[in-house]
């Protein structure tokens, strides 16, 4: 009876007031940590001009950031499984701050790219690992909890480049990096508020549900993770085209970097709204269907960039794009948690998120290369649409494979 009582109490921790308070603190950490992947997007024209580099070469720091970010999601995810969130965040904060400082003193694109690899590695703590950690503290409302923490990524991109615009104007992009190094150190005391760990038996209900769902697919966890990873590459090559190149696109059209930065902010704020709505939808429809809906909407939004390049239409299309795609990447984490063991959450979520980020890295560089070859972003948008179609096909295949088996069990 005592064991049953202890299990009931551990279950009551999930979706509790403490869970929501922890979510708020986690979101604050994410708001600071994720800036490492967005600053390079906002500063791309300045860095290109400073080093007199081609568009593809100037995109390499972003690509190396995303490669580091990808590897960090897997490595830091495993670290969270072993050490917990607090210690992992503190270690990552030091790495991020070092990455900013070293980047500020880089004297070539090659050195800047290498420093951004370090920056991306630490920045990863703000995404997959935090998503995996918060998923342990929710069951019934896991979808919206994961979506809110994932929104920290977009909120970071919408807030910090705008907040640092004055520093950029007066001191240049190197001064921005030094200021962000100081801001990042605030994560160290914040991490102390996340030291609490869940009891081991708190996941029994979630484990049983995940085992039952996994049986309906006929796929092993490894096979499912690989399939989700391939889908993640497809959707994020497509996603990276507007997110990485919108500022440079606006400069090329003659609208200036400020217009592009505003479009990026609108896009990312729309992504926040999209992630919250997708989280609510996922709590009802599940991760796979929510992911498919987001991917289809993203593909439609990409098509809208092809006929419209006026200033006002671009603002509208960027808002539509943000509202379409924001919930896609968090949905991968939900699928992992719905089908795989909780004890592997950090590593499994980290792997799938790593693959989505590699897609962003590939897409960011590939779009720059296509621009250099063709002199236009039209072909880059078409390339993104083709990769998006791959993601949609995989999700449709997974649903088609799952539904008949699920119906038999019902």
C-alpha positions as CSV (number, residue, x, y, z in Angstrom):
1,X,0.0,0.0,0.0
2,X,2.9,2.4,0.8
3,X,4.4,1.7,-2.6
4,X,1.0,2.4,-4.3
5,X,0.7,5.7,-2.3
6,X,4.2,6.8,-3.3
7,X,3.4,6.1,-7.0
8,X,0.2,8.1,-6.8
9,X,2.1,11.0,-5.3
10,X,4.7,10.8,-8.0
11,X,2.0,10.9,-10.6
12,X,0.5,14.0,-9.0
13,X,3.8,15.9,-9.7
14,X,3.0,15.7,-13.5
15,X,1.0,18.7,-14.8
16,X,1.2,20.2,-11.3
17,X,1.7,23.9,-10.3
18,X,5.4,23.1,-9.8
19,X,5.5,21.8,-13.4
20,X,4.2,25.1,-14.8
21,X,6.5,27.1,-12.7
22,X,9.4,25.0,-13.9
23,X,8.2,25.6,-17.5
24,X,8.4,29.4,-17.0
25,X,11.9,29.2,-15.7
26,X,12.9,26.8,-18.5
27,X,11.4,29.2,-21.1
28,X,13.6,32.1,-19.7
29,X,16.7,29.9,-20.1
30,X,15.7,29.1,-23.6
31,X,15.1,32.8,-24.4
32,X,18.8,33.5,-23.6
33,X,20.4,30.3,-24.8
34,X,18.9,30.2,-28.3
35,X,20.3,33.6,-29.4
36,X,23.4,31.9,-30.7
37,X,21.7,30.6,-33.8
38,X,19.9,33.8,-34.6
39,X,22.5,36.6,-34.3
40,X,24.4,35.3,-37.4
41,X,21.2,35.6,-39.4
42,X,20.6,39.2,-38.5
43,X,24.3,40.1,-38.9
44,X,24.8,38.3,-42.2
45,X,25.0,41.4,-44.4
46,X,27.4,43.1,-41.9
47,X,29.7,40.1,-41.8
48,X,29.6,39.7,-45.6
49,X,30.7,43.4,-46.0
50,X,33.3,43.2,-43.2
51,X,35.1,40.3,-44.8
52,X,34.2,41.1,-48.4
53,X,32.9,37.6,-48.7
54,X,30.5,35.9,-51.2
55,X,27.0,35.1,-50.0
56,X,27.8,31.4,-49.7
57,X,31.0,32.1,-47.7
58,X,29.2,34.5,-45.4
59,X,26.6,31.8,-44.8
60,X,29.2,29.3,-43.5
61,X,29.3,30.7,-39.9
62,X,25.5,29.9,-39.8
63,X,26.1,26.5,-41.3
64,X,28.8,25.7,-38.7
65,X,26.6,27.1,-35.9
66,X,23.8,24.7,-36.9
67,X,26.2,21.7,-37.2
68,X,27.4,22.5,-33.6
69,X,23.8,23.0,-32.6
70,X,22.9,19.7,-34.1
71,X,25.7,17.8,-32.4
72,X,25.0,19.6,-29.1
73,X,21.3,18.5,-29.1
74,X,22.5,14.9,-29.1
75,X,25.4,15.4,-26.7
76,X,23.8,17.8,-24.3
77,X,20.6,15.7,-24.4
78,X,22.6,12.7,-23.1
79,X,24.2,15.0,-20.5
80,X,20.7,16.0,-19.3
81,X,19.7,12.3,-19.0
82,X,22.8,11.7,-16.8
83,X,23.4,15.0,-14.9
84,X,20.1,16.7,-14.9
85,X,19.1,20.1,-16.4
86,X,20.8,22.4,-13.9
87,X,24.3,21.3,-14.3
88,X,24.0,20.8,-18.1
89,X,22.8,24.4,-18.4
90,X,25.6,25.8,-16.4
91,X,28.2,24.0,-18.5
92,X,26.6,25.1,-21.7
93,X,26.4,28.7,-20.5
94,X,30.2,28.8,-20.2
95,X,30.6,27.3,-23.7
96,X,28.2,29.8,-25.3
97,X,29.9,32.8,-23.7
98,X,33.3,31.6,-24.8
99,X,31.9,31.1,-28.3
100,X,30.7,34.7,-28.4
101,X,33.9,36.2,-27.2
102,X,36.1,34.1,-29.6
103,X,33.8,35.0,-32.5
104,X,34.1,38.7,-31.7
105,X,37.9,38.6,-32.2
106,X,37.8,36.4,-35.4
107,X,39.8,37.9,-38.3
108,X,38.5,35.8,-41.1
109,X,35.3,34.0,-42.2
110,X,37.0,30.6,-41.6
111,X,37.9,31.5,-38.0
112,X,34.5,33.0,-37.4
113,X,32.9,29.8,-38.7
114,X,35.1,27.6,-36.4
115,X,34.1,29.8,-33.4
116,X,30.4,29.4,-34.4
117,X,30.8,25.7,-34.2
118,X,31.6,26.1,-30.5
119,X,28.8,28.6,-30.1
120,X,26.3,26.2,-31.7
121,X,27.4,23.4,-29.5
122,X,26.6,25.3,-26.3
123,X,23.5,26.9,-27.7
124,X,21.9,23.5,-28.2
125,X,21.0,23.3,-24.5
126,X,18.2,25.8,-25.2
127,X,16.3,23.5,-27.5
128,X,16.1,19.7,-27.6
129,X,17.5,19.1,-24.1
130,X,15.2,21.6,-22.5
131,X,12.2,20.2,-24.5
132,X,13.1,16.7,-23.3
133,X,13.5,17.8,-19.7
134,X,10.1,19.6,-19.6
135,X,8.4,16.7,-21.3
136,X,9.1,14.6,-18.1
137,X,7.0,17.0,-16.0
138,X,3.8,16.8,-18.0
139,X,1.6,14.0,-19.3
140,X,-1.9,15.2,-20.1
141,X,-0.7,18.7,-21.2
142,X,2.7,17.6,-22.7
143,X,1.9,19.0,-26.1
144,X,1.4,22.6,-25.0
145,X,4.3,22.4,-22.5
146,X,6.7,21.3,-25.1
147,X,5.4,23.9,-27.6
148,X,5.9,26.7,-25.0
149,X,9.5,25.7,-24.3
150,X,10.2,25.3,-28.0
151,X,8.8,28.8,-28.5
152,X,11.8,30.1,-26.6
153,X,13.8,29.5,-29.7
154,X,11.7,31.8,-31.8
155,X,11.2,34.4,-29.1
156,X,14.9,34.6,-28.7
157,X,15.3,35.3,-32.5
158,X,12.6,37.9,-32.4
159,X,13.8,39.7,-29.3
160,X,17.6,39.8,-29.2
161,X,18.5,41.0,-32.7
162,X,16.1,43.8,-32.3
163,X,17.3,44.6,-28.8
164,X,20.9,44.7,-30.0
165,X,20.2,46.9,-33.0
166,X,21.5,50.0,-31.2
167,X,24.7,48.2,-30.3
168,X,25.1,47.1,-33.9
169,X,24.7,50.7,-35.2
170,X,27.2,52.2,-32.8
171,X,29.8,49.4,-32.2
172,X,29.3,46.9,-35.0
173,X,28.7,43.2,-35.0
174,X,31.7,42.4,-32.8
175,X,30.3,44.6,-30.0
176,X,27.0,42.7,-30.2
177,X,28.8,39.4,-29.7
178,X,30.6,40.8,-26.6
179,X,27.3,42.0,-25.1
180,X,25.7,38.7,-25.7
181,X,28.5,36.9,-23.9
182,X,27.6,38.9,-20.8
183,X,23.9,38.2,-21.2
184,X,24.5,34.5,-21.5
185,X,26.2,34.3,-18.1
186,X,22.8,35.0,-16.5
187,X,21.9,31.4,-17.3
188,X,24.2,30.1,-14.5
189,X,22.2,31.4,-11.6
190,X,18.9,30.6,-13.4
191,X,20.0,27.0,-13.7
192,X,20.0,26.6,-9.9
193,X,16.2,26.9,-9.9
194,X,16.0,23.7,-12.0
195,X,17.9,21.3,-9.7
196,X,14.8,19.2,-8.7
197,X,14.6,15.7,-10.2
198,X,11.5,13.6,-10.8
199,X,11.0,10.3,-8.8
200,X,11.9,7.2,-11.0
201,X,8.3,5.8,-10.8
202,X,6.7,9.1,-12.1
203,X,6.9,7.8,-15.7
204,X,5.1,4.5,-15.3
205,X,1.9,5.6,-17.0
206,X,3.7,7.4,-19.8
207,X,5.9,4.3,-20.3
208,X,2.9,2.0,-20.7
209,X,1.3,4.4,-23.2
210,X,4.5,4.7,-25.2
211,X,4.9,0.9,-25.4
212,X,1.3,0.5,-26.6
213,X,1.7,3.1,-29.3
214,X,5.1,1.7,-30.5
215,X,3.5,-1.7,-31.0
216,X,1.0,-0.2,-33.5
217,X,3.7,1.0,-35.9
218,X,5.6,-2.3,-36.4
219,X,8.8,-0.2,-36.2
220,X,11.5,-0.5,-33.7
221,X,12.5,2.7,-31.8
222,X,15.7,2.9,-33.8
223,X,13.9,2.6,-37.1
224,X,11.3,5.2,-36.1
225,X,14.1,7.6,-35.0
226,X,15.9,7.2,-38.4
227,X,12.6,7.8,-40.2
228,X,11.9,10.9,-38.2
229,X,15.4,12.1,-38.8
230,X,15.1,11.8,-42.6
231,X,11.7,13.6,-42.4
232,X,13.3,16.3,-40.2
233,X,16.1,17.0,-42.8
234,X,13.4,17.4,-45.5
235,X,11.2,19.9,-43.6
236,X,14.1,21.9,-42.3
237,X,16.0,22.3,-45.6
238,X,12.7,23.9,-46.7
239,X,12.3,25.9,-43.5
240,X,15.8,27.4,-43.6
241,X,15.3,29.2,-46.9
242,X,13.2,32.1,-45.6
243,X,14.6,32.0,-42.0
244,X,18.3,32.2,-43.0
245,X,18.1,34.4,-46.1
246,X,15.2,36.8,-45.6
247,X,17.5,39.6,-44.6
248,X,19.9,39.1,-47.5
249,X,16.9,38.6,-49.8
250,X,15.5,42.0,-48.8
251,X,18.9,43.7,-49.3
252,X,19.1,42.2,-52.8
253,X,15.6,43.6,-53.6
254,X,16.6,47.0,-52.4
255,X,14.5,47.2,-49.2
256,X,17.5,47.2,-46.9
257,X,18.5,45.0,-43.9
258,X,16.1,46.7,-41.5
259,X,13.1,45.5,-43.5
260,X,14.5,42.0,-43.6
261,X,15.1,42.0,-39.8
262,X,11.5,43.1,-39.2
263,X,10.3,40.3,-41.5
264,X,12.4,37.8,-39.6
265,X,10.9,39.1,-36.3
266,X,7.4,38.8,-37.7
267,X,8.2,35.3,-39.0
268,X,9.5,34.1,-35.6
269,X,6.7,35.7,-33.6
270,X,4.2,34.0,-36.0
271,X,6.2,30.8,-35.3
272,X,5.6,31.3,-31.5
273,X,1.8,31.5,-32.1
274,X,2.0,28.5,-34.4
275,X,3.9,26.5,-31.8
276,X,1.4,27.2,-29.1
277,X,-1.6,26.3,-31.4
278,X,0.2,23.2,-32.5
279,X,0.8,22.2,-28.9
280,X,-2.9,22.4,-28.1
281,X,-3.7,20.5,-31.3
282,X,-1.1,17.8,-30.5
283,X,-2.7,17.2,-27.1
284,X,-5.8,16.2,-29.1
285,X,-4.5,14.7,-32.3
286,X,-1.1,13.5,-31.4
287,X,2.3,14.4,-32.7
288,X,2.3,12.7,-36.1
289,X,-0.9,14.3,-37.4
290,X,0.1,17.7,-36.0
291,X,3.5,17.4,-37.7
292,X,1.8,16.6,-41.0
293,X,-0.6,19.5,-40.8
294,X,2.3,21.9,-40.1
295,X,4.4,20.5,-43.0
296,X,1.6,20.9,-45.5
297,X,1.0,24.5,-44.4
298,X,4.7,25.3,-44.6
299,X,4.8,24.0,-48.2
300,X,1.9,26.2,-49.1
301,X,3.6,29.3,-47.6
302,X,6.8,28.6,-49.5
303,X,4.8,28.6,-52.8
304,X,3.6,32.1,-51.8
305,X,7.1,33.5,-51.9
306,X,7.4,32.7,-55.7
307,X,4.9,35.2,-57.1
308,X,5.3,38.0,-54.5
309,X,8.4,40.1,-53.9
310,X,6.9,43.5,-53.1
311,X,7.7,45.0,-49.7
312,X,4.1,44.7,-48.3
313,X,3.4,41.3,-49.8
314,X,6.7,40.0,-48.3
315,X,5.6,41.1,-44.9
316,X,2.4,39.3,-45.3
317,X,3.9,36.1,-46.7
318,X,6.5,36.1,-43.9
319,X,3.8,36.3,-41.4
320,X,1.9,33.4,-43.1
321,X,5.1,31.4,-43.2
322,X,5.7,31.9,-39.5
323,X,2.2,30.9,-38.6
324,X,2.5,27.8,-40.8
325,X,5.7,26.2,-39.8
326,X,6.3,26.9,-36.1
327,X,4.9,23.7,-34.7
328,X,6.8,21.3,-36.9
329,X,10.0,20.7,-35.0
330,X,8.4,20.4,-31.5
331,X,6.1,17.8,-33.0
332,X,9.1,15.6,-33.6
333,X,9.8,15.7,-29.9
334,X,6.2,14.8,-29.1
335,X,6.3,11.8,-31.5
336,X,9.5,10.6,-29.8
337,X,7.9,10.9,-26.3
338,X,4.7,9.2,-27.5
339,X,6.5,6.1,-28.9
340,X,9.7,5.8,-27.0
341,X,10.8,5.1,-23.4
342,X,11.1,8.2,-21.1
343,X,14.5,7.1,-19.8
344,X,15.9,7.6,-23.4
345,X,14.1,11.0,-23.9
346,X,17.2,13.2,-23.9
347,X,19.1,11.0,-26.4
348,X,16.2,10.2,-28.7
349,X,14.8,13.7,-28.8
350,X,18.4,15.0,-29.2
351,X,19.0,12.7,-32.2
352,X,15.8,13.7,-34.1
353,X,16.3,17.4,-33.3
354,X,19.9,17.0,-34.4
355,X,18.7,15.8,-37.8
356,X,16.3,18.7,-38.2
357,X,19.1,21.1,-37.4
358,X,21.4,19.4,-39.9
359,X,18.6,20.1,-42.4
360,X,18.7,23.8,-41.4
361,X,22.4,23.8,-41.8
362,X,22.3,22.1,-45.2
363,X,19.4,24.4,-46.4
364,X,21.1,27.6,-45.2
365,X,24.3,26.8,-47.2
366,X,22.4,25.3,-50.2
367,X,20.2,28.3,-50.6
368,X,23.3,30.6,-50.6
369,X,25.0,28.4,-53.1
370,X,21.9,28.3,-55.4
371,X,21.8,32.1,-55.2
372,X,25.5,32.4,-56.2
373,X,24.9,30.1,-59.2
374,X,21.6,31.5,-60.4
375,X,21.7,35.1,-59.2
376,X,18.2,34.7,-57.7
377,X,16.4,33.1,-54.8
378,X,13.6,31.7,-56.9
379,X,15.4,28.4,-57.5
380,X,16.2,28.2,-53.8
381,X,12.5,28.5,-52.9
382,X,11.7,25.7,-55.4
383,X,14.5,23.6,-53.8
384,X,12.9,24.1,-50.4
385,X,9.5,23.0,-51.7
386,X,10.9,19.8,-53.1
387,X,12.5,18.9,-49.8
388,X,9.3,19.7,-48.0
389,X,7.5,17.2,-50.2
390,X,9.8,14.5,-48.9
391,X,8.7,15.3,-45.4
392,X,5.1,15.2,-46.3
393,X,5.5,11.8,-48.0
394,X,7.2,10.3,-45.0
395,X,4.4,11.5,-42.6
396,X,1.7,10.2,-44.9
397,X,3.5,6.8,-45.1
398,X,3.8,6.6,-41.3
399,X,0.1,7.4,-40.8
400,X,-0.9,4.9,-43.4
401,X,1.2,2.2,-41.7
402,X,0.0,3.1,-38.2
403,X,-3.8,3.5,-38.6
404,X,-4.8,0.0,-39.7
405,X,-2.8,-1.5,-36.9
406,X,-4.2,1.0,-34.4
407,X,-7.7,0.2,-35.6
408,X,-7.2,-3.5,-35.0
409,X,-6.0,-2.8,-31.4
410,X,-9.0,-0.6,-30.8
